[in-house]
Amino acid sequence: MRKHLLIALVVLIPMVSFAQDKKFGIEFHGFVKNDIFWDSRQSVAVREGHFYLYPKNESLDINGNDINATPSFNILSIQTRLKGVITGPDAFGAKTSAIIEGAFFGHTNADINGFRLRHALVKLNWTNTELLVGQYWHSMFITECFPGTVSFNTGAPFQPFTRNPQIRLTQKMGDLKIKIAAISQRDFVSTGPDGASSLYLRNSVLPEMNMTVQYNKKNTNGNEFLIGAGVDYKILTPRLMTDSVYSTNETVNSLSTMAFLKIKIPALTIKMEGIYGQDMYNMTMIGGYAVTNITDPLKNYLEYTPLSTLSFWTDIHTNGKKVQAGLFAGYSQNLGCGEDIVGDRYVRGSDIDYVYRISPRIIFNSGKMRFAGEVEYTTAAYGAPDTDGTVINSKEVSNLRFLIGVYYFF
């Protein structure tokens, strides 16, 4: 351990010194965060409840008591983050930079507290053009317009939440930006016959494609107006071989769209977004795809159709530097696939009709410290999956989460 630490210091100290002397090198930023939370019932979440999605459905024992009505409590520091911002000399006539960022979120529940790569990217910036290559937020996560929740879920499952390896080209035309991205999958992946995996996109040969257009107008008075829309297209290949040992290359294609708006005045910021998406599993939202046709029963050749999801969210908060109050609200609806399902479903929330959340928060800042409190009231309507992927005879199940976040920024 001491040997590894010594090697790291030998490598990093000259880089920091180089940054001070030549204005190039690496600067470290990040924060230490501790989350303290209590839930009124068992929930669908990852990392011991830290990344929260929605409450679990009722599970009745022999006496009719709901096992999942049991509350829970936890304290975790796994969102603690370290970020290195790297600058260097120009290349190819462009300003160059890079970012490395990780957190102690782990890759799986068994790996909790493990250091996990979040972002690793390089950028080349010309006067009106930017080329980004590496792992970064998916283009459907708008970095200029996302919920400011205390919870690490950042509005999921109503807000697309995924980071992906990608090649992204951004062209600026005054206050207008056009972004085109070719995207693969790593930590946030699709699901299929072999479980959650990047294999289905990789075997489709073509990357996921995204185009986003946004208009952003700011002035010196602190006012800002942002509006934009985007479209995303993805092809998955669920299998290369049927159960009858025949080669197959059937695919499932999905198309998703979004529109977003942000209005900021000195005292208040209002954000909102609407998403109509197909096969949104890899976006940490409800949805996926299902088998809707058996074209050859003998060879088990199948056809798939994506399930559609409609989602809206809004986030409003004050802009005080020392005290900030905010409110998040989101709603997501399972729209099914419009066809009869005749086989397996590869879906998150296949028995959920809709989900909604109301979440007020208050944040106190002092120097580099922050204390933040948030209440999440989340309801999921569980029912019986119908033949077309929609859900009927649903019943609402709710959870109340109290969350306190303690931060130290550096």
KADAWO-V734647 format. One record per residue. PHI is phi in whole degrees, -180 to 180 (999 if undefined). PSI is psi in whole degrees, -180 to 180 (NA if undefined). Layout:
BEGIN
PHI;PSI
PHI;PSI
END
This chain:
BEGIN
999;-45
-66;-35
-64;-45
-64;-39
-65;-40
-64;-42
-62;-42
-62;-42
-66;-40
-61;-37
-78;-42
-81;-36
-61;-45
-62;-34
-67;-43
-64;-42
-62;-41
-62;-37
-65;-38
-72;-39
-82;-39
-112;2
66;16
-126;153
140;-142
-131;138
-121;137
-101;136
-137;176
147;-160
-159;156
-102;126
-131;135
-118;127
-109;129
-120;119
-142;151
-132;133
-116;143
-79;-16
-154;170
-66;147
-138;162
-84;114
-159;169
-124;165
56;58
57;39
90;-3
-67;-51
-91;101
-93;137
-113;-66
-163;164
-69;151
-73;154
-68;164
-62;142
-134;105
-92;136
-84;-173
-64;-22
-98;6
85;11
-85;140
-81;109
-63;-36
-79;2
-80;6
-78;128
-74;168
-147;164
-146;147
-160;158
-131;126
-139;151
-122;20
-75;-11
-84;-5
-50;135
-134;145
-129;130
-131;129
-111;120
-102;119
-111;133
-126;153
-155;-177
-69;163
-62;152
-146;139
55;30
76;15
-125;153
-71;137
-115;148
-160;166
-152;158
-136;134
-123;126
-141;137
-143;166
-142;173
-100;36
-80;-21
78;169
-96;-28
-142;174
-62;-34
-70;-22
-103;16
-56;140
84;-8
-74;147
-75;130
-128;134
-70;128
-101;-60
-127;141
-153;102
-147;157
-121;148
-132;141
-119;124
-118;114
-94;-172
-58;-48
-127;10
-132;140
-130;134
-116;122
-116;129
-131;123
142;-169
-90;126
-158;178
-56;141
-61;151
-64;-18
-86;-3
-101;105
-85;110
-66;-22
-88;-6
-152;84
-142;159
-62;141
-97;40
-67;157
-74;-36
-64;142
-67;-18
-66;-17
51;38
94;-2
-66;143
-95;21
-90;-31
-102;129
-56;130
-133;104
-165;142
-115;139
-143;145
-63;139
-163;166
-121;119
-128;128
-113;126
-118;127
-114;125
-99;137
-135;83
69;-123
-87;2
-102;139
-127;138
-121;125
-118;132
-125;130
-135;141
-110;125
-128;138
-113;-171
-127;147
-140;-79
-84;-34
-106;105
-125;165
-79;172
-123;165
-177;-158
-58;-29
-102;21
84;-170
-70;128
-166;153
-82;-5
-59;-38
-66;-37
-76;-40
-61;-40
-75;-8
-86;-6
71;-46
-85;138
-73;163
-66;137
-116;141
-141;142
-133;131
-130;137
-122;131
-143;147
-117;125
-132;116
-118;123
-123;155
-135;174
-73;-10
-85;2
89;8
-88;145
-146;140
-132;120
-127;131
-143;144
-168;173
-153;158
-151;162
-136;143
-135;135
-130;131
-138;140
-123;128
-118;147
-116;97
-65;-33
-141;152
-108;-11
-148;138
-81;171
-64;-21
-91;12
67;38
-108;143
-67;141
-150;152
-140;29
-63;146
-125;166
-129;124
-105;140
-136;145
-128;130
-130;147
-133;158
-151;158
-144;142
-141;158
-148;139
-138;130
-127;123
-126;129
-121;168
-52;-34
-95;-22
-148;146
-125;132
-122;126
-127;148
-157;155
-152;146
-125;138
-132;129
-116;111
-132;150
-110;140
50;66
-93;16
-55;-47
-72;-8
-92;9
61;38
-123;169
-70;149
130;179
162;-139
-151;169
-150;163
-79;122
-118;-3
-159;137
-108;100
-76;-26
-145;97
-61;-33
-67;-46
-93;-4
62;44
-82;133
-125;159
-124;146
-120;153
-135;134
-75;146
-85;144
-101;147
-130;134
-112;128
-141;142
-135;146
-148;156
-141;148
-139;125
-126;132
-152;154
-78;164
-112;25
-64;143
-77;-35
-96;-38
-131;132
-137;130
-113;142
-147;164
-144;125
-110;141
-142;136
-144;153
-144;136
-136;135
-124;132
-82;117
-100;-2
73;-165
-118;-3
77;3
-137;161
-73;132
-88;129
-118;4
-151;-147
-68;151
-116;130
-114;84
-140;143
-93;125
74;43
-64;-22
-105;19
-107;128
-82;-49
-156;162
-136;142
-143;159
-146;142
-126;129
-145;95
-83;155
-149;161
-143;139
-128;134
-119;124
-114;140
-151;111
60;-125
-96;5
-100;150
-144;133
-115;129
-135;138
-123;143
-147;145
-120;123
-110;120
-110;109
-120;133
-125;133
-120;133
-97;107
-96;144
-159;-156
-98;125
-62;128
-86;175
-65;-25
-98;11
92;-11
-75;174
-124;134
-118;164
52;47
-81;154
-133;133
-77;137
-128;131
-124;152
-133;143
-115;119
-112;130
-106;126
-130;135
-123;129
-115;133
-120;119
-119;151
-136;116
-93;147
-145;NA
END
